[in-house]
């Protein structure tokens, strides 16, 4: 982390979303919600059917995104979200769908 990232209070959310979540709709929804919360990062489909979400920003914003992913308001059906919260690493710009 750079000095500015250490003092920012920002964190990195890494989430693996399981269920019927593959597709543009889920990734678009995740991107839209993340941008509303001021997060940077990405949402990417994986070959095994999971979606990998990486987001950086304030702890409150990352928690809000995680709660939204778990809350059932997303397109598709989320069965399980496995997550970790880490110190922010930086290097992410915008929020993209992969």
MDTraj code that builds the backbone (N, CA, C; nanometers):
import mdtraj as md
import numpy as np

residues = "UNK UNK UNK UNK UNK UNK UNK UNK UNK UNK UNK UNK UNK UNK UNK UNK UNK UNK UNK UNK UNK UNK UNK UNK UNK UNK UNK UNK UNK UNK UNK UNK UNK UNK UNK UNK UNK UNK UNK UNK UNK UNK UNK UNK UNK UNK UNK UNK UNK UNK UNK UNK UNK UNK UNK UNK UNK UNK UNK UNK UNK UNK UNK UNK UNK UNK UNK UNK UNK UNK UNK UNK UNK UNK UNK UNK UNK UNK UNK UNK UNK UNK UNK UNK UNK UNK UNK UNK UNK UNK UNK UNK UNK UNK UNK UNK UNK UNK".split()
xyz = np.array([
    [0.0834, -0.1178, 0.0000],
    [0.0000, 0.0000, 0.0000],
    [0.0874, 0.1234, 0.0000],
    [0.0385, 0.2255, -0.0670],
    [0.1091, 0.3520, -0.0604],
    [0.0680, 0.4228, 0.0669],
    [0.1392, 0.5269, 0.1008],
    [0.1067, 0.6014, 0.2219],
    [-0.0344, 0.6554, 0.2203],
    [-0.0835, 0.7036, 0.1037],
    [-0.2181, 0.7590, 0.0978],
    [-0.3235, 0.6501, 0.1146],
    [-0.2974, 0.5302, 0.0635],
    [-0.3934, 0.4217, 0.0801],
    [-0.3975, 0.3738, 0.2241],
    [-0.2835, 0.3732, 0.2919],
    [-0.2812, 0.3300, 0.4309],
    [-0.3660, 0.4216, 0.5175],
    [-0.3611, 0.5529, 0.4924],
    [-0.4331, 0.6473, 0.5746],
    [-0.5777, 0.6672, 0.5323],
    [-0.6198, 0.6078, 0.4202],
    [-0.7527, 0.6343, 0.3660],
    [-0.8629, 0.5551, 0.4356],
    [-0.8283, 0.4490, 0.5055],
    [-0.9307, 0.3642, 0.5651],
    [-0.9978, 0.2743, 0.4622],
    [-0.9456, 0.2701, 0.3400],
    [-1.0042, 0.1861, 0.2365],
    [-0.9675, 0.0399, 0.2552],
    [-1.0554, -0.0462, 0.2061],
    [-1.0344, -0.1903, 0.2125],
    [-1.0615, -0.2501, 0.0753],
    [-1.0251, -0.3765, 0.0612],
    [-1.0545, -0.4536, -0.0599],
    [-1.1473, -0.5677, -0.0219],
    [-1.2608, -0.5749, -0.0893],
    [-1.3547, -0.6859, -0.0766],
    [-1.3271, -0.7830, -0.1895],
    [-1.3052, -0.9082, -0.1566],
    [-1.2909, -1.0142, -0.2558],
    [-1.4040, -1.1125, -0.2290],
    [-1.4932, -1.1283, -0.3273],
    [-1.6105, -1.2139, -0.3079],
    [-1.6236, -1.3120, -0.4237],
    [-1.6576, -1.4339, -0.3886],
    [-1.6898, -1.5383, -0.4860],
    [-1.8386, -1.5643, -0.4718],
    [-1.9141, -1.5351, -0.5787],
    [-2.0597, -1.5463, -0.5756],
    [-2.1004, -1.6750, -0.6463],
    [-2.1720, -1.7598, -0.5729],
    [-2.2170, -1.8893, -0.6242],
    [-2.3673, -1.8830, -0.6507],
    [-2.4124, -1.9571, -0.7501],
    [-2.5546, -1.9654, -0.7819],
    [-2.5758, -1.9488, -0.9307],
    [-2.6938, -1.9055, -0.9681],
    [-2.7254, -1.8792, -1.1086],
    [-2.6991, -1.7309, -1.1334],
    [-2.5715, -1.6972, -1.1471],
    [-2.5316, -1.5566, -1.1541],
    [-2.4485, -1.5242, -1.2776],
    [-2.4222, -1.6209, -1.3617],
    [-2.3455, -1.5936, -1.4828],
    [-2.4277, -1.5045, -1.5748],
    [-2.3621, -1.4138, -1.6419],
    [-2.4293, -1.3340, -1.7426],
    [-2.4110, -1.1854, -1.7231],
    [-2.4447, -1.1154, -1.8295],
    [-2.4260, -0.9711, -1.8327],
    [-2.5129, -0.9012, -1.7287],
    [-2.6341, -0.9471, -1.7058],
    [-2.7241, -0.8806, -1.6119],
    [-2.6680, -0.8724, -1.4711],
    [-2.6130, -0.9808, -1.4232],
    [-2.5572, -0.9818, -1.2881],
    [-2.4345, -0.8930, -1.2790],
    [-2.3456, -0.9047, -1.3757],
    [-2.2248, -0.8215, -1.3747],
    [-2.2606, -0.6732, -1.3885],
    [-2.3588, -0.6400, -1.4742],
    [-2.4024, -0.5021, -1.4905],
    [-2.4601, -0.4493, -1.3590],
    [-2.5442, -0.5300, -1.2942],
    [-2.6031, -0.4880, -1.1671],
    [-2.4933, -0.4624, -1.0630],
    [-2.3976, -0.5528, -1.0541],
    [-2.2876, -0.5385, -0.9581],
    [-2.2081, -0.4114, -0.9872],
    [-2.1781, -0.3888, -1.1144],
    [-2.1038, -0.2682, -1.1538],
    [-2.1827, -0.1430, -1.1175],
    [-2.3112, -0.1397, -1.1486],
    [-2.3942, -0.0225, -1.1187],
    [-2.3973, 0.0069, -0.9694],
    [-2.4176, -0.0965, -0.8903],
    [-2.4233, -0.0783, -0.7445],
    [-2.2880, -0.0320, -0.6912],
    [-2.1796, -0.0919, -0.7396],
    [-2.0453, -0.0539, -0.6947],
    [-2.0157, 0.0922, -0.7283],
    [-2.0528, 0.1353, -0.8474],
    [-2.0286, 0.2742, -0.8860],
    [-2.1112, 0.3694, -0.7998],
    [-2.2352, 0.3333, -0.7690],
    [-2.3183, 0.4154, -0.6785],
    [-2.2499, 0.4324, -0.5433],
    [-2.1802, 0.3293, -0.4997],
    [-2.1130, 0.3305, -0.3696],
    [-1.9729, 0.3920, -0.3756],
    [-1.9276, 0.4287, -0.4950],
    [-1.7960, 0.4896, -0.5096],
    [-1.6810, 0.3911, -0.5062],
    [-1.7070, 0.2662, -0.5437],
    [-1.6047, 0.1616, -0.5399],
    [-1.5355, 0.1464, -0.6743],
    [-1.4124, 0.0973, -0.6719],
    [-1.3409, 0.0579, -0.7920],
    [-1.3274, -0.0941, -0.7897],
    [-1.3020, -0.1537, -0.9061],
    [-1.2823, -0.2983, -0.9090],
    [-1.3404, -0.3624, -1.0328],
    [-1.3861, -0.4869, -1.0170],
    [-1.4415, -0.5600, -1.1311],
    [-1.5299, -0.6750, -1.0855],
    [-1.6113, -0.7232, -1.1803],
    [-1.6907, -0.8449, -1.1634],
    [-1.6638, -0.9309, -1.2862],
    [-1.6239, -1.0564, -1.2655],
    [-1.5834, -1.1424, -1.3764],
    [-1.6468, -1.2801, -1.3642],
    [-1.7031, -1.3293, -1.4757],
    [-1.7519, -1.4670, -1.4812],
    [-1.6325, -1.5618, -1.4770],
    [-1.6487, -1.6733, -1.4097],
    [-1.5469, -1.7781, -1.4063],
    [-1.6036, -1.9037, -1.4723],
    [-1.5181, -1.9892, -1.5303],
    [-1.5652, -2.1070, -1.6025],
    [-1.6500, -2.2030, -1.5184],
    [-1.6317, -2.2031, -1.3871],
    [-1.7078, -2.2968, -1.3032],
    [-1.8452, -2.2439, -1.2627],
    [-1.8869, -2.1278, -1.3156],
    [-2.0194, -2.0745, -1.2872],
    [-2.0235, -1.9685, -1.1790],
    [-1.9132, -1.9468, -1.1111],
    [-1.9093, -1.8421, -1.0085],
    [-1.8790, -1.7077, -1.0736],
    [-1.9063, -1.6013, -0.9980],
    [-1.8639, -1.4675, -1.0381],
    [-1.7676, -1.4181, -0.9317],
    [-1.6535, -1.3671, -0.9760],
    [-1.5500, -1.3158, -0.8880],
    [-1.5668, -1.1639, -0.8839],
    [-1.5881, -1.1091, -0.7652],
    [-1.6050, -0.9652, -0.7475],
    [-1.4904, -0.9140, -0.6610],
    [-1.4214, -0.8130, -0.7103],
    [-1.3168, -0.7458, -0.6340],
    [-1.3538, -0.5983, -0.6326],
    [-1.3629, -0.5410, -0.5122],
    [-1.4007, -0.4004, -0.4998],
    [-1.3155, -0.3341, -0.3928],
    [-1.2760, -0.2107, -0.4191],
    [-1.2006, -0.1330, -0.3211],
    [-1.2699, -0.0009, -0.2955],
    [-1.2659, 0.0400, -0.1696],
    [-1.3220, 0.1674, -0.1280],
    [-1.3360, 0.1669, 0.0221],
    [-1.4248, 0.2510, 0.0708],
    [-1.4439, 0.2575, 0.2156],
    [-1.4995, 0.1260, 0.2680],
    [-1.4712, 0.0993, 0.3925],
    [-1.5228, -0.0217, 0.4559],
    [-1.6751, -0.0249, 0.4505],
    [-1.7391, 0.0897, 0.4752],
    [-1.8856, 0.0966, 0.4728],
    [-1.9404, 0.0653, 0.3343],
    [-1.8761, 0.1173, 0.2292],
    [-1.9223, 0.0919, 0.0932],
    [-1.9034, -0.0546, 0.0556],
    [-1.7903, -0.1139, 0.0923],
    [-1.7675, -0.2564, 0.0631],
    [-1.8679, -0.3433, 0.1372],
    [-1.8974, -0.3090, 0.2604],
    [-1.9973, -0.3831, 0.3374],
    [-2.1347, -0.3703, 0.2735],
    [-2.1693, -0.2512, 0.2254],
    [-2.2980, -0.2304, 0.1595],
    [-2.3085, -0.3144, 0.0328],
    [-2.2003, -0.3217, -0.0462],
    [-2.2027, -0.4056, -0.1664],
    [-2.2176, -0.5517, -0.1278],
    [-2.1442, -0.5963, -0.0281],
    [-2.1536, -0.7349, 0.0168],
    [-2.2954, -0.7678, 0.0627],
    [-2.3566, -0.6798, 0.1396],
    [-2.4942, -0.7017, 0.1846],
    [-2.5906, -0.7070, 0.0671],
    [-2.5691, -0.6221, -0.0340],
    [-2.6537, -0.6238, -0.1530],
    [-2.6377, -0.7552, -0.2302],
    [-2.5136, -0.8038, -0.2407],
    [-2.4911, -0.9319, -0.3079],
    [-2.5625, -1.0451, -0.2353],
    [-2.5602, -1.0420, -0.1039],
    [-2.6240, -1.1468, -0.0240],
    [-2.7745, -1.1276, -0.0097],
    [-2.8226, -1.0044, -0.0326],
    [-2.9605, -0.9697, -0.0016],
    [-3.0667, -1.0147, -0.0994],
    [-3.0270, -1.0700, -0.2126],
    [-3.1263, -1.1223, -0.3050],
    [-3.1851, -1.0206, -0.4011],
    [-3.1311, -0.8986, -0.4046],
    [-3.1858, -0.7980, -0.4961],
    [-3.1170, -0.8006, -0.6320],
    [-3.0242, -0.8922, -0.6511],
    [-2.9492, -0.9006, -0.7762],
    [-3.0272, -0.9808, -0.8800],
    [-2.9961, -0.9598, -1.0094],
    [-3.0493, -1.0503, -1.1109],
    [-2.9890, -1.1896, -1.0879],
    [-3.0595, -1.2899, -1.1208],
    [-3.0093, -1.4247, -1.0972],
    [-3.0402, -1.4694, -0.9559],
    [-2.9914, -1.5836, -0.9207],
    [-3.0152, -1.6370, -0.7863],
    [-2.8820, -1.6619, -0.7184],
    [-2.8569, -1.5882, -0.6129],
    [-2.7338, -1.6047, -0.5369],
    [-2.7588, -1.7097, -0.4293],
    [-2.6782, -1.8149, -0.4309],
    [-2.6895, -1.9202, -0.3296],
    [-2.5929, -1.8982, -0.2136],
    [-2.4751, -1.8454, -0.2441],
    [-2.3702, -1.8317, -0.1430],
    [-2.2711, -1.7250, -0.1880],
    [-2.2263, -1.6438, -0.0928],
    [-2.1186, -1.5482, -0.1194],
    [-2.0082, -1.5760, -0.0182],
    [-1.8912, -1.6117, -0.0691],
    [-1.7739, -1.6347, 0.0148],
    [-1.6844, -1.5126, -0.0021],
    [-1.6536, -1.4465, 0.1103],
    [-1.5829, -1.3205, 0.0976],
    [-1.4663, -1.3092, 0.1946],
    [-1.3774, -1.2177, 0.1622],
    [-1.2717, -1.1740, 0.2529],
    [-1.2602, -1.0229, 0.2395],
    [-1.2195, -0.9595, 0.3467],
    [-1.1899, -0.8166, 0.3478],
    [-1.0413, -0.8032, 0.3787],
    [-0.9714, -0.7305, 0.2934],
    [-0.8269, -0.7150, 0.3050],
    [-0.7925, -0.5665, 0.3045],
    [-0.6707, -0.5319, 0.3386],
    [-0.6280, -0.3932, 0.3199],
    [-0.6320, -0.3579, 0.1714],
    [-0.6641, -0.2350, 0.1394],
    [-0.6654, -0.1902, 0.0001],
    [-0.5255, -0.2024, -0.0590],
    [-0.5201, -0.2405, -0.1857],
    [-0.3916, -0.2516, -0.2556],
    [-0.3751, -0.1428, -0.3602],
    [-0.4861, -0.0811, -0.4003],
    [-0.4808, 0.0194, -0.5061],
    [-0.4657, -0.0457, -0.6421],
    [-0.4453, 0.0352, -0.7429],
    [-0.4249, -0.0160, -0.8776],
    [-0.5525, -0.0435, -0.9542],
    [-0.6688, -0.0237, -0.8939],
    [-0.7959, -0.0446, -0.9623],
    [-0.8524, 0.0910, -1.0014],
    [-0.9033, 0.0995, -1.1236],
    [-0.9678, 0.2232, -1.1672],
    [-1.1050, 0.1915, -1.2216],
    [-1.2023, 0.2750, -1.1885],
    [-1.3378, 0.2490, -1.2339],
    [-1.3899, 0.1188, -1.1771],
    [-1.4959, 0.0673, -1.2363],
    [-1.5459, -0.0649, -1.2018],
    [-1.5883, -0.1283, -1.3325],
    [-1.5288, -0.2409, -1.3685],
    [-1.5498, -0.3004, -1.5000],
    [-1.6128, -0.4385, -1.4881],
    [-1.6766, -0.4771, -1.5986],
    [-1.7293, -0.6138, -1.6125],
    [-1.6298, -0.6907, -1.6970],
    [-1.5932, -0.8089, -1.6527],
    [-1.4991, -0.8911, -1.7309],
    [-1.5675, -1.0161, -1.7766],
])
top = md.Topology()
chain = top.add_chain()
for i, resn in enumerate(residues, 1):
    res = top.add_residue(resn, chain, resSeq=i)
    for name in ("N", "CA", "C"):
        top.add_atom(name, md.element.get_by_symbol(name[0]), res)
traj = md.Trajectory(xyz[None], top)
